[in-house]
Amino acid sequence: MDRLGTAWLIQRFIDKRPRFIWLAVPQKCPKSALGYDFDGATFTHGGEKVTFEVVAESFGLIQDPALQRLASLVHYIDIGGIPVDEAPGFELLVRGLQARHADDELLAAAMPAFDAYYAALQVPHEL
């Protein structure tokens, strides 16, 4: 979840045209690539934070209240902690996408789910 969420974050807020290389073996990351979410990567878990939170903070995005809540969701699904009500449903949706798609296709399929969740968090309303 963290790797996929961070890819969404990068594409939506940092680099509109990123090129992702999905590695089976992180140690084979090309030296020219900016690695994330694996041991030794430029961006990875730090302290109690998951990669999504580290990247959002590094690029000054964490002040966005909707991104803060999305970061909490990613954090909870990835490593636990403070429960997020939507987590079981969102995780199930992503697991379904993972069952149907791999790598770039998975990211393309998941982008609308992350976009919709983020949009919902931006609009104050009662469910």
BATORLUM-253391 format. One line per 5 residues: their letters; for each residue x, y, z of N, C-alpha, C, O. Coordinates in Angstrom, 2 decimals. Example, Ala and Ser with C-alpha at 12.3 -4.5 7.8 and 13.67 -1.06 7.14 Angstrom:
! residues 2
as = 13.19 -5.69 7.80 12.30 -4.50 7.80 13.20 -3.30 7.80 14.24 -3.32 8.46 | 12.85 -2.25 7.08 13.67 -1.06 7.14 12.90 0.03 7.87 13.41 1.14 8.04
This chain:
! residues 127
mdrlg = 0.82 -1.20 0.00 0.00 0.00 0.00 0.86 1.26 0.00 0.55 2.22 -0.70 | 1.94 1.26 0.78 2.80 2.44 0.87 3.45 2.73 -0.48 3.50 3.89 -0.91 | 3.94 1.72 -1.14 4.61 1.92 -2.44 3.63 2.48 -3.46 3.95 3.40 -4.20 | 2.44 1.92 -3.49 1.43 2.36 -4.45 0.93 3.77 -4.11 0.80 4.61 -5.00 | 0.67 4.02 -2.84 0.23 5.35 -2.42 1.28 6.41 -2.70 0.96 7.52 -3.12
tawli = 2.53 6.06 -2.47 3.62 7.01 -2.73 3.75 7.28 -4.22 4.03 8.41 -4.62 | 3.56 6.26 -5.05 3.59 6.47 -6.50 2.48 7.45 -6.91 2.70 8.33 -7.74 | 1.29 7.29 -6.32 0.19 8.23 -6.59 0.60 9.64 -6.17 0.42 10.59 -6.93 | 1.15 9.78 -4.97 1.57 11.08 -4.45 2.59 11.74 -5.37 2.47 12.93 -5.68 | 3.56 10.98 -5.81 4.60 11.51 -6.71 3.97 12.00 -8.00 4.25 13.11 -8.45
qrfid = 3.12 11.17 -8.60 2.55 11.53 -9.90 1.57 12.70 -9.80 1.48 13.50 -10.73 | 0.85 12.80 -8.72 -0.14 13.88 -8.60 0.45 15.21 -8.13 -0.06 16.26 -8.50 | 1.52 15.17 -7.34 1.98 16.39 -6.70 3.44 16.75 -6.95 3.84 17.89 -6.69 | 4.24 15.83 -7.43 5.68 16.09 -7.52 6.19 16.05 -8.95 6.90 16.96 -9.38 | 5.83 15.02 -9.69 6.30 14.84 -11.06 5.14 14.31 -11.89 4.74 13.15 -11.75
krprf = 4.60 15.13 -12.75 3.41 14.75 -13.53 3.69 13.63 -14.53 2.76 12.97 -14.99 | 4.95 13.40 -14.85 5.30 12.35 -15.82 6.45 11.49 -15.31 7.49 11.38 -15.96 | 6.28 10.88 -14.15 7.38 10.05 -13.62 7.49 8.76 -14.41 6.55 8.32 -15.06 | 8.65 8.17 -14.35 8.87 6.84 -14.94 9.21 5.92 -13.79 10.26 6.06 -13.16 | 8.34 4.97 -13.51 8.55 4.04 -12.42 9.15 2.76 -12.93 8.78 2.27 -14.01
iwlav = 10.07 2.21 -12.17 10.65 0.90 -12.44 10.27 0.04 -11.24 10.72 0.29 -10.13 | 9.46 -0.97 -11.47 9.00 -1.84 -10.39 9.99 -2.98 -10.25 10.10 -3.83 -11.12 | 10.71 -2.98 -9.14 11.81 -3.91 -8.94 11.39 -5.14 -8.12 10.77 -5.01 -7.07 | 11.74 -6.30 -8.63 11.54 -7.53 -7.84 12.63 -7.62 -6.77 12.40 -8.15 -5.68 | 13.81 -7.11 -7.11 14.95 -7.12 -6.20 15.44 -5.68 -6.04 16.12 -5.16 -6.93
pqkcp = 15.10 -5.02 -4.91 15.46 -3.61 -4.74 16.95 -3.33 -4.86 17.34 -2.23 -5.24 | 17.79 -4.30 -4.54 19.24 -4.10 -4.64 19.69 -3.89 -6.08 20.82 -3.46 -6.33 | 18.82 -4.18 -7.03 19.14 -3.98 -8.45 18.61 -2.66 -8.98 18.45 -2.48 -10.19 | 18.34 -1.73 -8.08 17.87 -0.40 -8.47 18.98 0.31 -9.24 20.10 0.42 -8.73 | 18.70 0.79 -10.45 19.73 1.52 -11.21 20.23 2.73 -10.43 19.45 3.40 -9.75
ksalg = 21.50 3.01 -10.54 22.09 4.15 -9.83 21.46 5.48 -10.26 21.44 6.44 -9.49 | 20.95 5.54 -11.49 20.35 6.77 -11.99 18.90 6.96 -11.50 18.32 8.02 -11.71 | 18.33 5.94 -10.86 16.94 6.02 -10.38 16.89 6.59 -8.97 17.82 6.41 -8.18 | 15.81 7.25 -8.67 15.57 7.77 -7.33 14.67 6.76 -6.63 13.45 6.78 -6.79 | 15.28 5.87 -5.86 14.54 4.78 -5.23 13.68 5.24 -4.07 13.97 6.25 -3.42
ydfdg = 12.60 4.48 -3.83 11.76 4.75 -2.68 11.13 3.47 -2.16 10.87 2.53 -2.92 | 10.88 3.45 -0.88 10.19 2.39 -0.15 10.93 1.05 -0.15 10.32 -0.01 -0.29 | 12.24 1.11 -0.01 13.03 -0.09 0.27 14.27 0.32 1.04 14.70 1.47 0.97 | 14.85 -0.62 1.77 16.04 -0.33 2.57 17.14 0.26 1.70 17.47 -0.29 0.65 | 17.69 1.38 2.13 18.76 2.04 1.39 18.27 3.00 0.33 19.09 3.65 -0.33
atfth = 16.97 3.10 0.13 16.42 4.01 -0.88 16.55 5.45 -0.42 16.68 5.72 0.77 | 16.51 6.37 -1.38 16.55 7.80 -1.06 15.38 8.17 -0.15 15.55 8.91 0.81 | 14.20 7.65 -0.46 13.01 7.89 0.33 12.45 6.55 0.80 12.11 5.70 -0.02 | 12.36 6.37 2.10 11.83 5.14 2.67 11.30 5.45 4.06 11.28 6.60 4.49 | 10.87 4.43 4.76 10.37 4.64 6.12 11.43 5.37 6.94 12.63 5.12 6.79
ggekv = 10.99 6.26 7.80 11.90 7.00 8.68 11.27 7.15 10.05 10.23 7.79 10.20 | 11.90 6.56 11.04 11.33 6.59 12.39 10.01 5.86 12.38 9.95 4.68 12.02 | 8.96 6.53 12.79 7.61 5.94 12.82 6.82 6.23 11.55 5.64 5.88 11.46 | 7.44 6.87 10.57 6.74 7.30 9.36 6.95 6.33 8.21 8.03 5.78 8.03 | 5.88 6.13 7.43 5.99 5.33 6.21 6.49 6.23 5.09 6.54 7.45 5.25
tfevv = 6.84 5.64 3.98 7.43 6.39 2.87 6.50 7.50 2.38 6.97 8.60 2.09 | 5.20 7.25 2.30 4.25 8.27 1.87 4.41 9.52 2.73 4.46 10.63 2.20 | 4.48 9.35 4.04 4.61 10.49 4.95 5.96 11.18 4.78 6.03 12.41 4.80 | 7.02 10.41 4.60 8.36 10.97 4.43 8.42 11.81 3.15 8.95 12.91 3.16 | 7.87 11.28 2.06 7.89 12.01 0.79 7.01 13.27 0.89 7.42 14.35 0.46
aesfg = 5.83 13.13 1.47 4.93 14.30 1.61 5.60 15.40 2.42 5.51 16.57 2.06 | 6.26 15.04 3.50 6.97 16.04 4.31 8.15 16.63 3.57 8.39 17.84 3.61 | 8.91 15.78 2.88 10.11 16.24 2.16 9.78 17.28 1.09 10.59 18.15 0.80 | 8.58 17.18 0.50 8.20 18.10 -0.56 7.20 19.16 -0.09 6.57 19.83 -0.91 | 7.06 19.30 1.22 6.21 20.35 1.77 4.73 20.17 1.50 3.99 21.16 1.41
liqdp = 4.27 18.93 1.36 2.88 18.67 1.01 2.01 18.31 2.21 0.79 18.32 2.11 | 2.63 17.99 3.32 1.89 17.44 4.46 0.99 18.47 5.14 0.18 18.11 5.99 | 1.11 19.75 4.78 0.23 20.77 5.37 -1.20 20.64 4.83 -2.13 21.15 5.44 | -1.37 19.97 3.72 -2.69 19.75 3.12 -3.46 18.78 4.02 -3.06 17.63 4.16 | -4.57 19.23 4.63 -5.31 18.37 5.55 -5.80 17.06 4.92 -5.80 16.02 5.57
alqrl = -6.19 17.11 3.65 -6.63 15.88 2.98 -5.47 14.91 2.80 -5.64 13.71 2.95 | -4.29 15.44 2.47 -3.11 14.56 2.35 -2.70 14.01 3.71 -2.20 12.89 3.80 | -2.89 14.79 4.78 -2.60 14.28 6.12 -3.48 13.07 6.42 -3.00 12.07 6.96 | -4.75 13.17 6.08 -5.67 12.06 6.35 -5.37 10.87 5.45 -5.47 9.73 5.89 | -5.00 11.13 4.21 -4.62 10.04 3.31 -3.34 9.37 3.81 -3.20 8.15 3.74
aslvh = -2.41 10.18 4.31 -1.18 9.63 4.88 -1.50 8.73 6.08 -0.86 7.69 6.25 | -2.46 9.12 6.89 -2.87 8.29 8.02 -3.44 6.96 7.55 -3.19 5.92 8.17 | -4.20 6.98 6.47 -4.75 5.75 5.90 -3.63 4.83 5.42 -3.60 3.65 5.76 | -2.71 5.38 4.64 -1.60 4.59 4.12 -0.77 4.04 5.27 -0.39 2.87 5.26 | -0.49 4.87 6.25 0.29 4.46 7.42 -0.38 3.27 8.11 0.26 2.25 8.37
yidig = -1.67 3.41 8.40 -2.39 2.36 9.12 -2.41 1.04 8.33 -2.16 -0.02 8.90 | -2.70 1.12 7.05 -2.74 -0.11 6.24 -1.36 -0.73 6.14 -1.23 -1.95 6.15 | -0.33 0.10 6.03 1.03 -0.43 5.84 1.64 -1.00 7.11 2.20 -2.10 7.09 | 1.55 -0.26 8.23 2.24 -0.73 9.45 1.38 -0.71 10.70 1.86 -1.05 11.79 | 0.11 -0.33 10.58 -0.76 -0.30 11.76 -0.69 1.05 12.44 -0.25 2.04 11.86
gipvd = -1.14 1.07 13.69 -1.15 2.31 14.45 -2.57 2.74 14.74 -3.42 1.91 15.07 | -2.83 4.02 14.62 -4.15 4.56 14.91 -5.12 4.14 13.80 -4.90 4.44 12.63 | -6.19 3.43 14.17 -7.13 2.94 13.16 -7.77 4.08 12.35 -8.03 5.17 12.87 | -8.01 3.79 11.09 -8.69 4.71 10.18 -9.94 3.97 9.70 -9.84 2.87 9.15 | -11.10 4.57 9.91 -12.37 3.89 9.63 -12.45 3.30 8.22 -12.96 2.19 8.04
eapgf = -11.96 4.02 7.23 -12.08 3.58 5.83 -11.04 2.53 5.44 -11.13 1.96 4.35 | -10.09 2.26 6.29 -8.97 1.39 5.93 -9.38 0.01 5.43 -8.88 -0.41 4.39 | -10.26 -0.72 6.11 -10.59 -2.06 5.61 -11.17 -2.05 4.20 -10.80 -2.88 3.38 | -12.07 -1.12 3.92 -12.66 -1.05 2.58 -11.66 -0.63 1.52 -11.62 -1.21 0.44 | -10.85 0.37 1.84 -9.87 0.84 0.86 -8.82 -0.24 0.61 -8.41 -0.46 -0.53
ellvr = -8.39 -0.90 1.67 -7.40 -1.97 1.50 -7.98 -3.11 0.66 -7.28 -3.65 -0.20 | -9.23 -3.47 0.88 -9.86 -4.52 0.09 -9.93 -4.13 -1.38 -9.68 -4.95 -2.26 | -10.27 -2.87 -1.65 -10.30 -2.38 -3.03 -8.93 -2.50 -3.68 -8.82 -3.00 -4.80 | -7.89 -2.06 -2.99 -6.54 -2.13 -3.54 -6.11 -3.59 -3.74 -5.47 -3.91 -4.74 | -6.44 -4.46 -2.78 -6.10 -5.89 -2.94 -6.76 -6.47 -4.19 -6.16 -7.28 -4.90
glqar = -8.00 -6.06 -4.46 -8.67 -6.50 -5.67 -7.96 -6.01 -6.92 -7.80 -6.76 -7.89 | -7.52 -4.75 -6.89 -6.76 -4.22 -8.03 -5.45 -4.98 -8.20 -5.03 -5.27 -9.33 | -4.79 -5.30 -7.09 -3.54 -6.05 -7.15 -3.75 -7.44 -7.74 -2.88 -7.97 -8.43 | -4.90 -8.03 -7.47 -5.20 -9.36 -8.00 -5.42 -9.33 -9.51 -5.25 -10.34 -10.19 | -5.80 -8.18 -10.03 -6.11 -8.07 -11.46 -5.01 -7.44 -12.30 -4.97 -7.64 -13.51
hadde = -4.12 -6.68 -11.66 -3.12 -5.91 -12.41 -1.74 -6.05 -11.80 -1.60 -6.39 -10.62 | -0.72 -5.76 -12.60 0.66 -5.75 -12.11 1.32 -4.44 -12.52 1.02 -3.86 -13.56 | 2.23 -3.99 -11.67 3.13 -2.86 -11.95 2.43 -1.62 -12.49 1.56 -1.07 -11.82 | 2.81 -1.16 -13.70 2.26 0.08 -14.24 0.74 0.00 -14.42 0.04 0.99 -14.22 | 0.24 -1.17 -14.81 -1.20 -1.33 -14.94 -1.89 -1.19 -13.59 -2.98 -0.62 -13.50
llaaa = -1.27 -1.70 -12.53 -1.82 -1.56 -11.19 -1.87 -0.09 -10.80 -2.89 0.38 -10.28 | -0.81 0.64 -11.03 -0.80 2.06 -10.70 -1.88 2.80 -11.48 -2.61 3.62 -10.91 | -2.00 2.53 -12.77 -3.03 3.19 -13.59 -4.43 2.87 -13.07 -5.30 3.74 -13.06 | -4.65 1.64 -12.65 -5.96 1.24 -12.13 -6.23 1.85 -10.75 -7.38 2.16 -10.43 | -5.19 2.02 -9.94 -5.35 2.53 -8.58 -5.45 4.06 -8.52 -5.99 4.60 -7.56
mpafd = -4.93 4.74 -9.51 -4.94 6.22 -9.49 -6.34 6.78 -9.25 -6.49 7.67 -8.40 | -7.38 6.31 -9.96 -8.71 6.86 -9.71 -9.21 6.61 -8.28 -9.93 7.44 -7.74 | -8.85 5.49 -7.68 -9.27 5.21 -6.31 -8.62 6.20 -5.34 -9.30 6.75 -4.47 | -7.32 6.44 -5.49 -6.64 7.42 -4.64 -7.16 8.83 -4.92 -7.34 9.62 -3.99 | -7.40 9.14 -6.19 -7.95 10.46 -6.55 -9.30 10.68 -5.89 -9.56 11.75 -5.33
ayyaa = -10.17 9.67 -5.95 -11.50 9.80 -5.38 -11.45 9.93 -3.86 -12.17 10.73 -3.27 | -10.60 9.15 -3.23 -10.46 9.22 -1.78 -9.96 10.60 -1.37 -10.48 11.21 -0.44 | -8.94 11.08 -2.07 -8.39 12.41 -1.79 -9.45 13.49 -2.00 -9.58 14.40 -1.18 | -10.21 13.40 -3.07 -11.26 14.38 -3.35 -12.32 14.38 -2.25 -12.79 15.43 -1.82 | -12.69 13.19 -1.81 -13.69 13.09 -0.74 -13.18 13.73 0.56 -13.96 14.32 1.31
lqvph = -11.90 13.61 0.81 -11.32 14.20 2.02 -11.24 15.72 1.94 -11.15 16.39 2.97 | -11.27 16.26 0.75 -11.20 17.71 0.57 -12.55 18.39 0.79 -12.59 19.60 1.05 | -13.62 17.65 0.70 -14.96 18.22 0.79 -15.53 17.90 2.17 -15.75 16.73 2.49 | -15.76 18.93 2.99 -16.35 18.66 4.31 -17.81 18.24 4.13 -18.62 18.97 3.57 | -18.12 17.05 4.62 -19.49 16.55 4.54 -19.68 15.41 5.53 -18.73 14.86 6.08
el = -20.93 15.09 5.73 -21.25 13.96 6.59 -21.63 12.79 5.72 -22.35 12.96 4.73 | -21.17 11.62 6.08 -21.55 10.42 5.31 -22.76 9.78 5.93 -23.24 8.76 5.44
